[in-house]
Amino acid sequence: MSNEVGNTVPEKWVNLEDVATHLSVSHDTIRAWIRKGTIPFSRAGKQYKFKLSEVDEWVREGKISE
């Protein structure tokens, strides 16, 4: 038995194009959600960054329809 607590790989950030593909929506739809402040995102300079786990949770909670 191995005890590998704390040896997890951090989740990678993805860009707007990746999250649009992941959700099967257009880039414009993602930008609209960003403007409304509904989709979880962060900024890195002028670029938007997303964690797919946060986006998936947002979808599961039904907030995509707000």
mmJSON file of the N, C-alpha and C atoms, coordinates in Angstrom:
{"data_MODEL":{"atom_site":{
"group_PDB":["ATOM","ATOM","ATOM","ATOM","ATOM","ATOM","ATOM","ATOM","ATOM","ATOM","ATOM","ATOM","ATOM","ATOM","ATOM","ATOM","ATOM","ATOM","ATOM","ATOM","ATOM","ATOM","ATOM","ATOM","ATOM","ATOM","ATOM","ATOM","ATOM","ATOM","ATOM","ATOM","ATOM","ATOM","ATOM","ATOM","ATOM","ATOM","ATOM","ATOM","ATOM","ATOM","ATOM","ATOM","ATOM","ATOM","ATOM","ATOM","ATOM","ATOM","ATOM","ATOM","ATOM","ATOM","ATOM","ATOM","ATOM","ATOM","ATOM","ATOM","ATOM","ATOM","ATOM","ATOM","ATOM","ATOM","ATOM","ATOM","ATOM","ATOM","ATOM","ATOM","ATOM","ATOM","ATOM","ATOM","ATOM","ATOM","ATOM","ATOM","ATOM","ATOM","ATOM","ATOM","ATOM","ATOM","ATOM","ATOM","ATOM","ATOM","ATOM","ATOM","ATOM","ATOM","ATOM","ATOM","ATOM","ATOM","ATOM","ATOM","ATOM","ATOM","ATOM","ATOM","ATOM","ATOM","ATOM","ATOM","ATOM","ATOM","ATOM","ATOM","ATOM","ATOM","ATOM","ATOM","ATOM","ATOM","ATOM","ATOM","ATOM","ATOM","ATOM","ATOM","ATOM","ATOM","ATOM","ATOM","ATOM","ATOM","ATOM","ATOM","ATOM","ATOM","ATOM","ATOM","ATOM","ATOM","ATOM","ATOM","ATOM","ATOM","ATOM","ATOM","ATOM","ATOM","ATOM","ATOM","ATOM","ATOM","ATOM","ATOM","ATOM","ATOM","ATOM","ATOM","ATOM","ATOM","ATOM","ATOM","ATOM","ATOM","ATOM","ATOM","ATOM","ATOM","ATOM","ATOM","ATOM","ATOM","ATOM","ATOM","ATOM","ATOM","ATOM","ATOM","ATOM","ATOM","ATOM","ATOM","ATOM","ATOM","ATOM","ATOM","ATOM","ATOM","ATOM","ATOM","ATOM","ATOM","ATOM","ATOM","ATOM","ATOM","ATOM","ATOM","ATOM","ATOM"],
"id":[1,2,3,4,5,6,7,8,9,10,11,12,13,14,15,16,17,18,19,20,21,22,23,24,25,26,27,28,29,30,31,32,33,34,35,36,37,38,39,40,41,42,43,44,45,46,47,48,49,50,51,52,53,54,55,56,57,58,59,60,61,62,63,64,65,66,67,68,69,70,71,72,73,74,75,76,77,78,79,80,81,82,83,84,85,86,87,88,89,90,91,92,93,94,95,96,97,98,99,100,101,102,103,104,105,106,107,108,109,110,111,112,113,114,115,116,117,118,119,120,121,122,123,124,125,126,127,128,129,130,131,132,133,134,135,136,137,138,139,140,141,142,143,144,145,146,147,148,149,150,151,152,153,154,155,156,157,158,159,160,161,162,163,164,165,166,167,168,169,170,171,172,173,174,175,176,177,178,179,180,181,182,183,184,185,186,187,188,189,190,191,192,193,194,195,196,197,198],
"type_symbol":["N","C","C","N","C","C","N","C","C","N","C","C","N","C","C","N","C","C","N","C","C","N","C","C","N","C","C","N","C","C","N","C","C","N","C","C","N","C","C","N","C","C","N","C","C","N","C","C","N","C","C","N","C","C","N","C","C","N","C","C","N","C","C","N","C","C","N","C","C","N","C","C","N","C","C","N","C","C","N","C","C","N","C","C","N","C","C","N","C","C","N","C","C","N","C","C","N","C","C","N","C","C","N","C","C","N","C","C","N","C","C","N","C","C","N","C","C","N","C","C","N","C","C","N","C","C","N","C","C","N","C","C","N","C","C","N","C","C","N","C","C","N","C","C","N","C","C","N","C","C","N","C","C","N","C","C","N","C","C","N","C","C","N","C","C","N","C","C","N","C","C","N","C","C","N","C","C","N","C","C","N","C","C","N","C","C","N","C","C","N","C","C","N","C","C","N","C","C"],
"label_atom_id":["N","CA","C","N","CA","C","N","CA","C","N","CA","C","N","CA","C","N","CA","C","N","CA","C","N","CA","C","N","CA","C","N","CA","C","N","CA","C","N","CA","C","N","CA","C","N","CA","C","N","CA","C","N","CA","C","N","CA","C","N","CA","C","N","CA","C","N","CA","C","N","CA","C","N","CA","C","N","CA","C","N","CA","C","N","CA","C","N","CA","C","N","CA","C","N","CA","C","N","CA","C","N","CA","C","N","CA","C","N","CA","C","N","CA","C","N","CA","C","N","CA","C","N","CA","C","N","CA","C","N","CA","C","N","CA","C","N","CA","C","N","CA","C","N","CA","C","N","CA","C","N","CA","C","N","CA","C","N","CA","C","N","CA","C","N","CA","C","N","CA","C","N","CA","C","N","CA","C","N","CA","C","N","CA","C","N","CA","C","N","CA","C","N","CA","C","N","CA","C","N","CA","C","N","CA","C","N","CA","C","N","CA","C","N","CA","C","N","CA","C","N","CA","C","N","CA","C","N","CA","C"],
"label_alt_id":[null,null,null,null,null,null,null,null,null,null,null,null,null,null,null,null,null,null,null,null,null,null,null,null,null,null,null,null,null,null,null,null,null,null,null,null,null,null,null,null,null,null,null,null,null,null,null,null,null,null,null,null,null,null,null,null,null,null,null,null,null,null,null,null,null,null,null,null,null,null,null,null,null,null,null,null,null,null,null,null,null,null,null,null,null,null,null,null,null,null,null,null,null,null,null,null,null,null,null,null,null,null,null,null,null,null,null,null,null,null,null,null,null,null,null,null,null,null,null,null,null,null,null,null,null,null,null,null,null,null,null,null,null,null,null,null,null,null,null,null,null,null,null,null,null,null,null,null,null,null,null,null,null,null,null,null,null,null,null,null,null,null,null,null,null,null,null,null,null,null,null,null,null,null,null,null,null,null,null,null,null,null,null,null,null,null,null,null,null,null,null,null,null,null,null,null,null,null],
"label_comp_id":["MET","MET","MET","SER","SER","SER","ASN","ASN","ASN","GLU","GLU","GLU","VAL","VAL","VAL","GLY","GLY","GLY","ASN","ASN","ASN","THR","THR","THR","VAL","VAL","VAL","PRO","PRO","PRO","GLU","GLU","GLU","LYS","LYS","LYS","TRP","TRP","TRP","VAL","VAL","VAL","ASN","ASN","ASN","LEU","LEU","LEU","GLU","GLU","GLU","ASP","ASP","ASP","VAL","VAL","VAL","ALA","ALA","ALA","THR","THR","THR","HIS","HIS","HIS","LEU","LEU","LEU","SER","SER","SER","VAL","VAL","VAL","SER","SER","SER","HIS","HIS","HIS","ASP","ASP","ASP","THR","THR","THR","ILE","ILE","ILE","ARG","ARG","ARG","ALA","ALA","ALA","TRP","TRP","TRP","ILE","ILE","ILE","ARG","ARG","ARG","LYS","LYS","LYS","GLY","GLY","GLY","THR","THR","THR","ILE","ILE","ILE","PRO","PRO","PRO","PHE","PHE","PHE","SER","SER","SER","ARG","ARG","ARG","ALA","ALA","ALA","GLY","GLY","GLY","LYS","LYS","LYS","GLN","GLN","GLN","TYR","TYR","TYR","LYS","LYS","LYS","PHE","PHE","PHE","LYS","LYS","LYS","LEU","LEU","LEU","SER","SER","SER","GLU","GLU","GLU","VAL","VAL","VAL","ASP","ASP","ASP","GLU","GLU","GLU","TRP","TRP","TRP","VAL","VAL","VAL","ARG","ARG","ARG","GLU","GLU","GLU","GLY","GLY","GLY","LYS","LYS","LYS","ILE","ILE","ILE","SER","SER","SER","GLU","GLU","GLU"],
"label_asym_id":["A","A","A","A","A","A","A","A","A","A","A","A","A","A","A","A","A","A","A","A","A","A","A","A","A","A","A","A","A","A","A","A","A","A","A","A","A","A","A","A","A","A","A","A","A","A","A","A","A","A","A","A","A","A","A","A","A","A","A","A","A","A","A","A","A","A","A","A","A","A","A","A","A","A","A","A","A","A","A","A","A","A","A","A","A","A","A","A","A","A","A","A","A","A","A","A","A","A","A","A","A","A","A","A","A","A","A","A","A","A","A","A","A","A","A","A","A","A","A","A","A","A","A","A","A","A","A","A","A","A","A","A","A","A","A","A","A","A","A","A","A","A","A","A","A","A","A","A","A","A","A","A","A","A","A","A","A","A","A","A","A","A","A","A","A","A","A","A","A","A","A","A","A","A","A","A","A","A","A","A","A","A","A","A","A","A","A","A","A","A","A","A","A","A","A","A","A","A"],
"label_entity_id":["1","1","1","1","1","1","1","1","1","1","1","1","1","1","1","1","1","1","1","1","1","1","1","1","1","1","1","1","1","1","1","1","1","1","1","1","1","1","1","1","1","1","1","1","1","1","1","1","1","1","1","1","1","1","1","1","1","1","1","1","1","1","1","1","1","1","1","1","1","1","1","1","1","1","1","1","1","1","1","1","1","1","1","1","1","1","1","1","1","1","1","1","1","1","1","1","1","1","1","1","1","1","1","1","1","1","1","1","1","1","1","1","1","1","1","1","1","1","1","1","1","1","1","1","1","1","1","1","1","1","1","1","1","1","1","1","1","1","1","1","1","1","1","1","1","1","1","1","1","1","1","1","1","1","1","1","1","1","1","1","1","1","1","1","1","1","1","1","1","1","1","1","1","1","1","1","1","1","1","1","1","1","1","1","1","1","1","1","1","1","1","1","1","1","1","1","1","1"],
"label_seq_id":[1,1,1,2,2,2,3,3,3,4,4,4,5,5,5,6,6,6,7,7,7,8,8,8,9,9,9,10,10,10,11,11,11,12,12,12,13,13,13,14,14,14,15,15,15,16,16,16,17,17,17,18,18,18,19,19,19,20,20,20,21,21,21,22,22,22,23,23,23,24,24,24,25,25,25,26,26,26,27,27,27,28,28,28,29,29,29,30,30,30,31,31,31,32,32,32,33,33,33,34,34,34,35,35,35,36,36,36,37,37,37,38,38,38,39,39,39,40,40,40,41,41,41,42,42,42,43,43,43,44,44,44,45,45,45,46,46,46,47,47,47,48,48,48,49,49,49,50,50,50,51,51,51,52,52,52,53,53,53,54,54,54,55,55,55,56,56,56,57,57,57,58,58,58,59,59,59,60,60,60,61,61,61,62,62,62,63,63,63,64,64,64,65,65,65,66,66,66],
"pdbx_PDB_ins_code":[null,null,null,null,null,null,null,null,null,null,null,null,null,null,null,null,null,null,null,null,null,null,null,null,null,null,null,null,null,null,null,null,null,null,null,null,null,null,null,null,null,null,null,null,null,null,null,null,null,null,null,null,null,null,null,null,null,null,null,null,null,null,null,null,null,null,null,null,null,null,null,null,null,null,null,null,null,null,null,null,null,null,null,null,null,null,null,null,null,null,null,null,null,null,null,null,null,null,null,null,null,null,null,null,null,null,null,null,null,null,null,null,null,null,null,null,null,null,null,null,null,null,null,null,null,null,null,null,null,null,null,null,null,null,null,null,null,null,null,null,null,null,null,null,null,null,null,null,null,null,null,null,null,null,null,null,null,null,null,null,null,null,null,null,null,null,null,null,null,null,null,null,null,null,null,null,null,null,null,null,null,null,null,null,null,null,null,null,null,null,null,null,null,null,null,null,null,null],
"Cartn_x":[0.823,0.0,0.865,0.476,1.216,0.362,0.959,0.266,0.743,0.022,0.463,-0.409,-0.655,-1.436,-0.62,-1.27,-0.577,0.233,0.13,0.889,-0.05,-0.95,-1.901,-1.381,-1.782,-1.399,-2.444,-2.028,-3.008,-3.709,-4.962,-5.745,-5.211,-5.161,-4.688,-5.791,-5.397,-6.322,-6.485,-7.682,-7.921,-8.364,-8.282,-8.639,-10.089,-10.517,-11.892,-12.269,-11.38,-11.659,-11.887,-11.073,-11.204,-12.529,-12.926,-14.169,-15.37,-15.294,-16.379,-16.53,-15.445,-15.478,-16.021,-15.575,-16.01,-17.525,-18.098,-19.531,-20.336,-19.647,-20.296,-21.124,-20.518,-21.145,-20.141,-20.615,-19.729,-18.875,-17.83,-16.969,-17.783,-18.705,-19.536,-20.424,-20.909,-21.727,-20.896,-19.676,-18.79,-18.52,-18.252,-17.988,-19.212,-20.409,-21.641,-21.769,-21.48,-21.542,-20.498,-19.343,-18.298,-18.799,-19.371,-19.888,-20.956,-21.818,-22.868,-22.312,-21.111,-20.497,-21.081,-21.631,-22.263,-21.323,-20.467,-19.557,-18.319,-17.845,-16.643,-15.385,-14.638,-13.416,-12.431,-11.209,-10.176,-9.521,-8.797,-8.076,-6.585,-5.905,-4.443,-4.029,-3.783,-3.537,-4.828,-4.782,-5.969,-6.718,-6.219,-6.836,-7.72,-8.795,-9.68,-9.218,-9.234,-8.828,-9.928,-10.082,-11.151,-10.598,-11.215,-10.956,-12.188,-11.985,-13.119,-13.94,-13.315,-14.078,-15.065,-14.652,-15.544,-16.663,-16.335,-17.339,-18.337,-17.846,-18.737,-19.67,-19.163,-19.993,-21.053,-20.68,-21.6,-22.742,-22.412,-23.431,-24.319,-23.718,-24.488,-25.461,-25.066,-25.917,-27.048,-27.05,-28.108,-27.945,-26.793,-26.574,-26.344,-26.161,-25.947,-27.186,-28.37,-29.596,-29.965,-29.167,-29.479,-29.13],
"Cartn_y":[-1.187,0.0,1.246,2.179,3.424,4.569,5.449,6.601,7.838,8.255,9.367,10.602,10.933,12.121,13.358,14.337,15.57,15.465,14.36,14.178,14.267,15.248,15.394,16.4,16.201,17.103,18.216,19.481,20.564,20.563,20.97,21.024,22.124,21.822,22.793,23.792,25.017,26.042,25.891,26.164,26.114,27.488,27.704,29.005,29.025,30.162,30.351,29.352,29.12,28.187,26.774,26.364,25.017,24.841,25.854,25.726,25.784,26.561,26.594,25.225,24.598,23.25,22.253,22.351,21.445,21.505,22.705,22.887,22.851,22.734,22.726,23.984,25.131,26.424,27.302,28.439,29.336,30.175,30.753,31.659,32.863,33.328,34.479,34.18,32.95,32.571,32.63,32.125,32.184,33.636,34.483,35.904,36.578,36.219,36.781,36.365,35.099,34.628,35.334,35.616,36.348,37.756,38.448,39.805,39.835,38.812,38.729,38.321,37.765,37.31,35.998,35.199,33.957,32.765,32.656,31.499,31.759,30.747,30.951,31.057,32.135,32.35,33.195,33.239,34.124,34.805,35.861,36.555,36.401,36.215,36.195,37.224,38.442,39.523,39.828,39.731,39.982,38.7,37.576,36.295,35.793,35.106,34.46,33.023,32.564,31.197,30.526,29.231,28.468,27.162,26.669,25.314,24.505,23.435,22.65,22.084,21.769,21.253,22.307,23.578,24.653,24.878,24.821,25.0,23.845,22.622,21.464,21.563,22.017,22.199,23.266,24.335,25.411,24.866,23.989,23.367,22.448,21.609,20.678,21.409,22.58,23.347,24.061,23.941,24.537,26.025,26.57,27.996,28.39,27.428,27.701,28.351,28.09,28.634,30.006,30.523,31.838,32.957],
"Cartn_z":[0.0,0.0,0.0,-0.848,-0.937,-0.412,0.318,0.869,0.127,-0.922,-1.76,-1.556,-0.314,0.009,-0.347,-0.985,-1.334,-2.608,-3.304,-4.537,-5.737,-5.718,-6.809,-7.82,-9.047,-10.126,-10.201,-10.173,-10.254,-11.61,-11.582,-12.814,-13.729,-15.016,-15.995,-16.318,-16.599,-17.062,-18.569,-19.074,-20.52,-20.992,-22.302,-22.855,-23.35,-23.858,-24.312,-25.398,-26.33,-27.42,-26.889,-25.929,-25.355,-24.613,-23.839,-23.083,-24.025,-25.1,-26.086,-26.74,-27.086,-27.659,-26.644,-25.421,-24.352,-24.157,-24.254,-24.046,-25.344,-26.477,-27.798,-28.036,-27.719,-27.982,-28.721,-29.223,-29.966,-29.018,-29.586,-28.819,-28.347,-29.202,-28.848,-27.639,-27.526,-26.371,-25.099,-25.147,-23.98,-23.606,-24.604,-24.329,-23.7,-24.155,-23.573,-22.118,-21.8,-20.417,-19.557,-20.131,-19.401,-19.091,-20.086,-19.873,-18.786,-18.766,-17.742,-16.383,-16.379,-15.13,-14.629,-15.541,-15.101,-15.098,-16.089,-16.181,-15.314,-14.587,-13.764,-14.635,-14.437,-15.221,-14.427,-14.917,-14.385,-15.566,-15.274,-16.337,-16.12,-17.222,-17.223,-18.267,-17.818,-18.758,-19.502,-20.829,-21.646,-21.995,-21.525,-21.865,-20.734,-21.119,-20.165,-19.977,-18.745,-18.422,-17.61,-17.825,-17.196,-16.647,-15.586,-15.098,-15.464,-16.213,-16.688,-15.538,-14.414,-13.274,-12.763,-12.744,-12.299,-13.31,-14.59,-15.64,-15.593,-15.431,-15.344,-14.14,-13.011,-11.817,-12.075,-12.741,-13.107,-13.965,-14.908,-15.759,-14.922,-14.076,-13.238,-12.317,-11.832,-10.94,-11.685,-13.022,-13.808,-14.059,-13.739,-13.902,-15.352,-16.232,-17.643,-18.264,-17.691,-18.26,-17.716,-16.783,-16.197,-17.129],
"occupancy":[1.0,1.0,1.0,1.0,1.0,1.0,1.0,1.0,1.0,1.0,1.0,1.0,1.0,1.0,1.0,1.0,1.0,1.0,1.0,1.0,1.0,1.0,1.0,1.0,1.0,1.0,1.0,1.0,1.0,1.0,1.0,1.0,1.0,1.0,1.0,1.0,1.0,1.0,1.0,1.0,1.0,1.0,1.0,1.0,1.0,1.0,1.0,1.0,1.0,1.0,1.0,1.0,1.0,1.0,1.0,1.0,1.0,1.0,1.0,1.0,1.0,1.0,1.0,1.0,1.0,1.0,1.0,1.0,1.0,1.0,1.0,1.0,1.0,1.0,1.0,1.0,1.0,1.0,1.0,1.0,1.0,1.0,1.0,1.0,1.0,1.0,1.0,1.0,1.0,1.0,1.0,1.0,1.0,1.0,1.0,1.0,1.0,1.0,1.0,1.0,1.0,1.0,1.0,1.0,1.0,1.0,1.0,1.0,1.0,1.0,1.0,1.0,1.0,1.0,1.0,1.0,1.0,1.0,1.0,1.0,1.0,1.0,1.0,1.0,1.0,1.0,1.0,1.0,1.0,1.0,1.0,1.0,1.0,1.0,1.0,1.0,1.0,1.0,1.0,1.0,1.0,1.0,1.0,1.0,1.0,1.0,1.0,1.0,1.0,1.0,1.0,1.0,1.0,1.0,1.0,1.0,1.0,1.0,1.0,1.0,1.0,1.0,1.0,1.0,1.0,1.0,1.0,1.0,1.0,1.0,1.0,1.0,1.0,1.0,1.0,1.0,1.0,1.0,1.0,1.0,1.0,1.0,1.0,1.0,1.0,1.0,1.0,1.0,1.0,1.0,1.0,1.0,1.0,1.0,1.0,1.0,1.0,1.0],
"B_iso_or_equiv":[0.0,0.0,0.0,0.0,0.0,0.0,0.0,0.0,0.0,0.0,0.0,0.0,0.0,0.0,0.0,0.0,0.0,0.0,0.0,0.0,0.0,0.0,0.0,0.0,0.0,0.0,0.0,0.0,0.0,0.0,0.0,0.0,0.0,0.0,0.0,0.0,0.0,0.0,0.0,0.0,0.0,0.0,0.0,0.0,0.0,0.0,0.0,0.0,0.0,0.0,0.0,0.0,0.0,0.0,0.0,0.0,0.0,0.0,0.0,0.0,0.0,0.0,0.0,0.0,0.0,0.0,0.0,0.0,0.0,0.0,0.0,0.0,0.0,0.0,0.0,0.0,0.0,0.0,0.0,0.0,0.0,0.0,0.0,0.0,0.0,0.0,0.0,0.0,0.0,0.0,0.0,0.0,0.0,0.0,0.0,0.0,0.0,0.0,0.0,0.0,0.0,0.0,0.0,0.0,0.0,0.0,0.0,0.0,0.0,0.0,0.0,0.0,0.0,0.0,0.0,0.0,0.0,0.0,0.0,0.0,0.0,0.0,0.0,0.0,0.0,0.0,0.0,0.0,0.0,0.0,0.0,0.0,0.0,0.0,0.0,0.0,0.0,0.0,0.0,0.0,0.0,0.0,0.0,0.0,0.0,0.0,0.0,0.0,0.0,0.0,0.0,0.0,0.0,0.0,0.0,0.0,0.0,0.0,0.0,0.0,0.0,0.0,0.0,0.0,0.0,0.0,0.0,0.0,0.0,0.0,0.0,0.0,0.0,0.0,0.0,0.0,0.0,0.0,0.0,0.0,0.0,0.0,0.0,0.0,0.0,0.0,0.0,0.0,0.0,0.0,0.0,0.0,0.0,0.0,0.0,0.0,0.0,0.0],
"pdbx_formal_charge":[null,null,null,null,null,null,null,null,null,null,null,null,null,null,null,null,null,null,null,null,null,null,null,null,null,null,null,null,null,null,null,null,null,null,null,null,null,null,null,null,null,null,null,null,null,null,null,null,null,null,null,null,null,null,null,null,null,null,null,null,null,null,null,null,null,null,null,null,null,null,null,null,null,null,null,null,null,null,null,null,null,null,null,null,null,null,null,null,null,null,null,null,null,null,null,null,null,null,null,null,null,null,null,null,null,null,null,null,null,null,null,null,null,null,null,null,null,null,null,null,null,null,null,null,null,null,null,null,null,null,null,null,null,null,null,null,null,null,null,null,null,null,null,null,null,null,null,null,null,null,null,null,null,null,null,null,null,null,null,null,null,null,null,null,null,null,null,null,null,null,null,null,null,null,null,null,null,null,null,null,null,null,null,null,null,null,null,null,null,null,null,null,null,null,null,null,null,null],
"auth_seq_id":[1,1,1,2,2,2,3,3,3,4,4,4,5,5,5,6,6,6,7,7,7,8,8,8,9,9,9,10,10,10,11,11,11,12,12,12,13,13,13,14,14,14,15,15,15,16,16,16,17,17,17,18,18,18,19,19,19,20,20,20,21,21,21,22,22,22,23,23,23,24,24,24,25,25,25,26,26,26,27,27,27,28,28,28,29,29,29,30,30,30,31,31,31,32,32,32,33,33,33,34,34,34,35,35,35,36,36,36,37,37,37,38,38,38,39,39,39,40,40,40,41,41,41,42,42,42,43,43,43,44,44,44,45,45,45,46,46,46,47,47,47,48,48,48,49,49,49,50,50,50,51,51,51,52,52,52,53,53,53,54,54,54,55,55,55,56,56,56,57,57,57,58,58,58,59,59,59,60,60,60,61,61,61,62,62,62,63,63,63,64,64,64,65,65,65,66,66,66],
"auth_comp_id":["MET","MET","MET","SER","SER","SER","ASN","ASN","ASN","GLU","GLU","GLU","VAL","VAL","VAL","GLY","GLY","GLY","ASN","ASN","ASN","THR","THR","THR","VAL","VAL","VAL","PRO","PRO","PRO","GLU","GLU","GLU","LYS","LYS","LYS","TRP","TRP","TRP","VAL","VAL","VAL","ASN","ASN","ASN","LEU","LEU","LEU","GLU","GLU","GLU","ASP","ASP","ASP","VAL","VAL","VAL","ALA","ALA","ALA","THR","THR","THR","HIS","HIS","HIS","LEU","LEU","LEU","SER","SER","SER","VAL","VAL","VAL","SER","SER","SER","HIS","HIS","HIS","ASP","ASP","ASP","THR","THR","THR","ILE","ILE","ILE","ARG","ARG","ARG","ALA","ALA","ALA","TRP","TRP","TRP","ILE","ILE","ILE","ARG","ARG","ARG","LYS","LYS","LYS","GLY","GLY","GLY","THR","THR","THR","ILE","ILE","ILE","PRO","PRO","PRO","PHE","PHE","PHE","SER","SER","SER","ARG","ARG","ARG","ALA","ALA","ALA","GLY","GLY","GLY","LYS","LYS","LYS","GLN","GLN","GLN","TYR","TYR","TYR","LYS","LYS","LYS","PHE","PHE","PHE","LYS","LYS","LYS","LEU","LEU","LEU","SER","SER","SER","GLU","GLU","GLU","VAL","VAL","VAL","ASP","ASP","ASP","GLU","GLU","GLU","TRP","TRP","TRP","VAL","VAL","VAL","ARG","ARG","ARG","GLU","GLU","GLU","GLY","GLY","GLY","LYS","LYS","LYS","ILE","ILE","ILE","SER","SER","SER","GLU","GLU","GLU"],
"auth_asym_id":["A","A","A","A","A","A","A","A","A","A","A","A","A","A","A","A","A","A","A","A","A","A","A","A","A","A","A","A","A","A","A","A","A","A","A","A","A","A","A","A","A","A","A","A","A","A","A","A","A","A","A","A","A","A","A","A","A","A","A","A","A","A","A","A","A","A","A","A","A","A","A","A","A","A","A","A","A","A","A","A","A","A","A","A","A","A","A","A","A","A","A","A","A","A","A","A","A","A","A","A","A","A","A","A","A","A","A","A","A","A","A","A","A","A","A","A","A","A","A","A","A","A","A","A","A","A","A","A","A","A","A","A","A","A","A","A","A","A","A","A","A","A","A","A","A","A","A","A","A","A","A","A","A","A","A","A","A","A","A","A","A","A","A","A","A","A","A","A","A","A","A","A","A","A","A","A","A","A","A","A","A","A","A","A","A","A","A","A","A","A","A","A","A","A","A","A","A","A"],
"auth_atom_id":["N","CA","C","N","CA","C","N","CA","C","N","CA","C","N","CA","C","N","CA","C","N","CA","C","N","CA","C","N","CA","C","N","CA","C","N","CA","C","N","CA","C","N","CA","C","N","CA","C","N","CA","C","N","CA","C","N","CA","C","N","CA","C","N","CA","C","N","CA","C","N","CA","C","N","CA","C","N","CA","C","N","CA","C","N","CA","C","N","CA","C","N","CA","C","N","CA","C","N","CA","C","N","CA","C","N","CA","C","N","CA","C","N","CA","C","N","CA","C","N","CA","C","N","CA","C","N","CA","C","N","CA","C","N","CA","C","N","CA","C","N","CA","C","N","CA","C","N","CA","C","N","CA","C","N","CA","C","N","CA","C","N","CA","C","N","CA","C","N","CA","C","N","CA","C","N","CA","C","N","CA","C","N","CA","C","N","CA","C","N","CA","C","N","CA","C","N","CA","C","N","CA","C","N","CA","C","N","CA","C","N","CA","C","N","CA","C","N","CA","C","N","CA","C","N","CA","C","N","CA","C"],
"pdbx_PDB_model_num":[1,1,1,1,1,1,1,1,1,1,1,1,1,1,1,1,1,1,1,1,1,1,1,1,1,1,1,1,1,1,1,1,1,1,1,1,1,1,1,1,1,1,1,1,1,1,1,1,1,1,1,1,1,1,1,1,1,1,1,1,1,1,1,1,1,1,1,1,1,1,1,1,1,1,1,1,1,1,1,1,1,1,1,1,1,1,1,1,1,1,1,1,1,1,1,1,1,1,1,1,1,1,1,1,1,1,1,1,1,1,1,1,1,1,1,1,1,1,1,1,1,1,1,1,1,1,1,1,1,1,1,1,1,1,1,1,1,1,1,1,1,1,1,1,1,1,1,1,1,1,1,1,1,1,1,1,1,1,1,1,1,1,1,1,1,1,1,1,1,1,1,1,1,1,1,1,1,1,1,1,1,1,1,1,1,1,1,1,1,1,1,1,1,1,1,1,1,1]
}}}
